[in-house]
Amino acid sequence: MALNIVLHEPEIPANTGNIGRSCVATGTRLHLIEPLGFKLTEYALKRAGMDYWPQLDYTRYINYADFLERNPDARIFMATTKAHKNYCEADYRDGDYIMFGKESAGIPEEILVENEERCIRIPMLPAIRSLNLSNSVNIILFEALRQLGFPGLEDEGELHRLSWK
């Protein structure tokens, strides 16, 4: 299995490209719920995702109902600035879905109120509305991966020209 990142109606192609690259780097699946604020062929999306986009495991859905119908047993955490629970307090499991809303409005409140127990937030100063979407995805994704022991990921790297002592 793997973790799953869900973007509900993303608007900015560069954010989705960056998120796609992170998904490829971590073996995470990406789920895109339409409408998208861009075309998947846009230059900004490809530029942010670099040459990793063809390796991305992603699925598109026509709307949130389609997503739920095609993933009936999904255990979904919903990232929102409105949550009571800190993202580090969640107990992530292999196969979990972590959902993020569009940049301008987040996840619709109609969805949030039906899933209050799985709503999570990243702590920040009260004067700040939110963090950048791709940064938020990475913060929460890597906490979930940490809890799972970074399955299948390299835990050390090598220098290009020199060697570690």
C-alpha positions as CSV (number, residue, x, y, z in Angstrom):
1,M,0.0,0.0,0.0
2,A,1.0,3.6,0.1
3,L,-0.2,7.0,1.4
4,N,-2.5,9.1,-0.6
5,I,-2.6,12.8,-1.1
6,V,-6.0,14.3,-2.2
7,L,-6.3,17.8,-3.7
8,H,-9.8,19.1,-3.7
9,E,-10.2,21.5,-6.7
10,P,-6.6,22.8,-6.8
11,E,-6.1,26.1,-8.5
12,I,-2.4,26.8,-9.0
13,P,-0.5,24.5,-11.4
14,A,2.9,25.1,-9.7
15,N,1.6,23.9,-6.4
16,T,0.2,20.7,-7.9
17,G,3.4,20.2,-9.8
18,N,5.5,20.5,-6.6
19,I,3.1,18.1,-4.8
20,G,3.3,15.6,-7.7
21,R,7.1,15.7,-7.4
22,S,6.9,15.0,-3.7
23,C,4.5,12.1,-4.3
24,V,6.9,10.6,-6.9
25,A,9.8,11.0,-4.4
26,T,7.9,9.2,-1.6
27,G,5.8,6.6,-3.5
28,T,2.6,8.4,-2.6
29,R,-0.5,8.4,-4.8
30,L,-2.1,11.7,-5.9
31,H,-5.8,12.1,-6.3
32,L,-7.1,15.2,-8.1
33,I,-10.7,16.2,-7.6
34,E,-12.1,18.5,-10.3
35,P,-12.7,21.1,-11.3
36,L,-9.0,21.9,-11.6
37,G,-7.9,25.5,-12.0
38,F,-5.6,24.6,-14.8
39,K,-5.0,21.9,-17.5
40,L,-2.7,19.0,-16.7
41,T,-0.7,20.0,-19.8
42,E,0.2,23.5,-18.6
43,Y,3.8,24.5,-18.6
44,A,3.8,25.7,-15.0
45,L,2.6,22.2,-13.8
46,K,5.3,20.4,-15.8
47,R,8.0,22.9,-14.8
48,A,7.3,22.5,-11.0
49,G,7.0,18.7,-11.4
50,M,10.1,18.6,-13.6
51,D,10.6,15.4,-15.5
52,Y,8.9,13.4,-12.7
53,W,5.3,13.9,-13.8
54,P,5.3,10.9,-16.1
55,Q,6.2,8.7,-13.1
56,L,3.4,10.0,-11.0
57,D,0.6,7.6,-9.9
58,Y,-2.4,9.9,-10.0
59,T,-6.2,9.6,-10.5
60,R,-8.7,12.3,-11.5
61,Y,-12.2,12.5,-10.3
62,I,-15.1,14.6,-11.7
63,N,-16.1,15.7,-8.2
64,Y,-16.0,14.8,-4.5
65,A,-18.9,12.3,-4.8
66,D,-17.0,10.5,-7.5
67,F,-13.9,10.3,-5.3
68,L,-15.9,8.9,-2.4
69,E,-17.7,6.4,-4.7
70,R,-14.4,5.1,-6.1
71,N,-12.6,5.0,-2.7
72,P,-15.5,3.8,-0.4
73,D,-13.2,2.5,2.4
74,A,-10.8,5.5,2.5
75,R,-9.8,6.7,5.9
76,I,-9.4,10.4,5.1
77,F,-7.6,13.1,7.2
78,M,-8.7,16.6,6.2
79,A,-6.1,19.4,6.5
80,T,-7.7,22.7,7.4
81,T,-6.8,25.8,9.4
82,K,-10.1,25.3,11.2
83,A,-9.4,22.0,12.9
84,H,-9.0,21.4,16.6
85,K,-6.4,18.7,16.3
86,N,-2.7,19.2,15.4
87,Y,-1.5,17.1,12.5
88,C,1.1,15.4,14.8
89,E,-1.7,14.1,17.0
90,A,-3.1,12.0,14.2
91,D,-2.3,8.3,14.1
92,Y,-1.5,7.7,10.4
93,R,-1.7,4.2,8.9
94,D,-0.5,2.8,5.6
95,G,-3.1,3.5,2.9
96,D,-4.5,6.6,4.6
97,Y,-5.7,9.6,2.5
98,I,-4.8,13.2,3.5
99,M,-7.0,15.7,1.8
100,F,-6.2,19.4,1.1
101,G,-8.5,22.1,-0.3
102,K,-8.1,24.6,-3.0
103,E,-5.7,27.5,-2.3
104,S,-8.3,30.2,-2.2
105,A,-10.8,28.6,0.2
106,G,-9.7,25.2,1.5
107,I,-11.9,22.2,1.9
108,P,-15.6,23.2,1.8
109,E,-17.1,23.5,5.3
110,E,-19.9,21.1,4.3
111,I,-17.3,18.4,4.0
112,L,-15.4,19.4,7.1
113,V,-18.4,19.3,9.5
114,E,-19.1,15.7,8.4
115,N,-15.5,14.7,9.3
116,E,-14.6,16.7,12.3
117,E,-12.8,13.8,14.1
118,R,-10.3,13.5,11.2
119,C,-9.7,17.2,10.6
120,I,-6.1,18.3,11.3
121,R,-4.2,21.5,11.3
122,I,-0.7,22.9,11.2
123,P,-0.1,25.3,14.1
124,M,0.8,28.8,13.1
125,L,0.5,32.3,14.3
126,P,-3.1,33.6,14.4
127,A,-2.4,36.5,12.1
128,I,-1.5,34.1,9.2
129,R,-4.4,32.8,7.1
130,S,-2.5,29.7,5.8
131,L,0.7,28.2,4.5
132,N,1.4,27.5,0.9
133,L,-0.5,24.4,-0.3
134,S,2.6,22.5,-1.4
135,N,4.4,23.3,1.8
136,S,1.5,22.1,3.9
137,V,1.3,18.9,1.9
138,N,4.9,18.2,2.6
139,I,4.8,19.0,6.3
140,I,1.9,16.6,6.9
141,L,3.0,13.9,4.4
142,F,6.5,13.6,6.0
143,E,5.0,13.4,9.5
144,A,2.8,10.5,8.3
145,L,5.8,8.9,6.6
146,R,7.9,9.4,9.8
147,Q,5.2,7.6,11.8
148,L,5.2,4.7,9.4
149,G,9.0,4.5,9.5
150,F,9.7,6.0,6.1
151,P,8.8,2.7,4.3
152,G,10.9,2.1,1.2
153,L,12.6,5.4,1.4
154,E,16.4,5.9,1.5
155,D,17.6,6.9,5.0
156,E,21.0,8.1,3.9
157,G,22.6,9.7,0.9
158,E,25.9,9.8,-0.8
159,L,28.1,12.8,-1.8
160,H,28.7,13.3,-5.5
161,R,32.5,14.1,-5.5
162,L,33.7,13.2,-2.0
163,S,33.1,10.5,0.6
164,W,31.8,10.8,4.1
165,K,34.6,10.0,6.7
